[in-house]
Amino acid sequence: MHMRYRIQSWLAVSLLFICLAATSLAQAADPLPSWNDGPTKDAITGFVEKVTKKGSADFVPENQRIAAFDNDGTLWSEQPLYFQFIYGRDQVRKMAPKHPEWKTEEPFASILKGDTKKVLASGEAGLMKVIAATHANMTAEEFRANAADWLKTARHPKTKRPYTEMIYQPMLELLDYLRANGFKTFIVSGGGADFIRVFAEQAYGIPPDQVVGTSLRAKYEVRDGKPVIVKQPEINLVDDKEGKPVGIHQYIGQRPIFVAGNSDGDYQMLEWATAGDGPRFGIILHHTDGKREWAYDRDSHIGQLNKGLDDAGKKGWTVIDMQKDWKTVFPPSKQ
């Protein structure tokens, strides 16, 4: 009887171990564990499987497996304001004691008063003044140090998380999944390339040379016997809307076969990339989750999604419904 009890116990433990092992293997086999099962997840994995299967009619060689992702609103949040805009605002406030003229000069006066609507209403001319003051007339190393210091201490006004924790866990998994299948992943953003390069490798695993973004002109100088690159207060490339395909052409050199965005600022990139020959895949992230993140699209002051939402079906783009398709939004906080 004692022996029989031991055998039964052994069998029970063995069965439990097998079940746990099977569960662990099933979880490990899922490359996108933060995505809910359904048509969106199936569309992504189905595309990757067909373009990476040798002998398939849709097989794409590794040197052509280019994936391009917008950043603001696609890889990390963009509400209530673009995070780089908040950086510029904070830099103006930091620099203000040395610029008493800013108390009456727009858009600096409105920034110092906290009147964001008036700052945004100043348009491109106002934005260029802020960029010239906070991003230009300094070396690339000085800018990088300023941005890195800000990212270490700045916190999101709603979540109180560091901005580098406002990244999307499902997108991190997607980037890893693509790279594991021979894709080279790029950021193609309307945000500043130099700003994104400060954190992109640590946050997303995307190195600086795979970041395309809006950029200022720069020039080479020798300062105190040291050669440096100095950022100039003039726009080199606005990597937004029609500028995105141009930026891809100039800095990547081939059309991506996989492209992801979230707003009408990404429309031309999606349109151009998915119009290429062979298999193509376009994603639009639709912000539908007002509880875990934000819900916005057509009338938003940030990341407006109108035409892209209307045309996604006829263009063959997959729309991610954040609320329905994602089990979680942000990674666990490191705080």
C-alpha positions, 0 to 999 in steps of 0.5 A, spaced: 500 500 500 505 504 501 509 503 495 502 504 491 501 511 494 509 513 492 507 511 485 501 515 485 504 521 488 510 520 483 505 520 477 501 526 480 508 530 480 510 528 474 504 530 470 504 536 474 511 537 471 509 535 464 503 540 464 508 546 467 513 544 462 508 544 456 505 551 458 512 554 459 513 551 452 507 554 449 508 561 452 516 561 449 513 559 442 509 565 442 513 571 439 508 576 441 505 574 448 502 581 449 498 581 443 491 578 444 490 572 439 486 574 433 486 577 426 491 582 427 496 578 430 495 572 425 496 577 419 503 579 422 505 572 424 502 570 417 506 575 413 513 574 417 512 566 416 511 567 408 516 572 407 521 568 411 520 561 408 525 558 403 521 556 397 515 560 398 513 564 392 513 570 397 520 569 400 524 575 401 532 575 402 534 578 408 538 584 405 531 586 403 527 585 409 527 592 411 522 594 417 520 602 418 517 604 424 514 611 426 516 613 433 511 618 436 504 614 437 507 608 434 513 606 439 512 610 445 506 615 447 505 622 444 500 625 449 498 630 451 504 633 447 510 630 443 515 628 448 520 632 444 516 638 445 516 637 452 523 637 452 524 643 448 519 647 453 523 645 459 530 647 456 527 654 455 525 654 462 532 652 464 535 657 460 530 663 461 534 666 467 540 668 462 535 670 457 530 676 460 528 678 453 524 672 453 519 674 458 516 679 452 518 675 446 514 669 443 513 664 443 518 664 449 513 668 453 507 663 452 512 657 454 514 661 460 507 662 462 505 655 461 500 657 455 501 651 450 495 653 446 498 659 444 505 656 443 502 651 438 498 657 435 505 660 433 506 655 428 512 653 424 516 660 425 515 659 433 517 652 433 523 654 429 525 659 434 524 654 440 529 649 436 534 654 434 534 656 442 534 649 445 537 644 439 542 648 435 548 652 436 551 647 440 555 641 438 552 634 437 555 632 444 553 637 448 546 636 445 546 629 446 548 630 453 543 635 455 537 630 452 540 624 456 540 628 462 533 630 461 531 623 460 534 621 466 530 626 470 523 628 466 517 624 468 510 624 464 505 628 467 500 623 467 503 617 469 509 619 473 513 614 469 520 616 465 519 617 458 523 611 456 518 607 460 512 610 456 514 605 450 509 600 448 511 592 450 507 589 444 511 593 439 518 591 443 516 584 442 514 586 435 521 589 433 524 583 437 520 578 433 522 581 426 529 581 428 529 574 430 526 573 423 532 577 419 529 583 419 533 590 420 528 595 424 529 602 423 525 608 426 522 613 421 520 619 425 517 626 424 521 627 431 528 629 431 533 624 429 539 626 434 533 626 440 531 619 438 538 617 437 539 618 445 535 613 447 533 608 441 538 603 442 537 602 449 529 603 449 528 599 442 534 595 440 535 600 434 542 603 433 543 610 432 545 609 424 538 606 423 534 612 426 531 617 420 528 623 423 527 630 422 534 634 422 538 640 422 543 642 418 550 641 421 557 643 420 564 641 421 568 646 426 575 645 430 573 648 437 579 649 442 583 644 438 578 639 437 574 637 431 566 637 432 559 637 429 555 643 430 548 643 429 545 649 425 538 653 426 536 651 419 532 645 417 535 639 413 529 635 413 522 635 415 521 627 416 514 627 416 508 626 411 511 627 404 518 627 407 518 620 410 519 617 403 524 622 402 528 620 408 527 613 407 530 614 400 536 618 402 538 614 408 536 607 408 536 606 400 530 601 399 523 601 400 521 597 407 517 591 406 514 592 413 512 599 415 508 601 421 505 608 423 499 611 427 497 618 424 496 621 417 503 624 418 505 616 416 500 616 410 505 617 405 510 612 408 505 607 408 502 608 401 509 608 398 512 602 402 506 598 400 506 600 393 512 596 392 513 590 388 512 583 392 509 582 399 508 588 403 505 589 410 502 596 413 500 597 420 496 603 423 496 603 430 489 606 432 489 609 439 482 606 442 484 605 449 482 611 454 483 607 460 490 604 459 493 610 454 489 615 450 483 614 445 484 619 439 484 619 432 480 624 427 480 631 432 486 630 436 491 636 436 497 630 436 497 624 432 491 626 428 488 619 424 483 621 419 485 619 412 489 613 414 483 610 418 478 611 412 483 608 406 486 603 410 481 597 408 482 599 400 490 600 401 490 593 405 493 596 411 492 592 418 489 597 423 491 595 430 485 596 435 489 598 442 484 596 446 482 589 443 489 587 440 493 588 446 493 584 453 498 590 456 500 597 453 506 599 457 512 594 460 513 593 468 515 600 471 523 599 473 521 605 478 
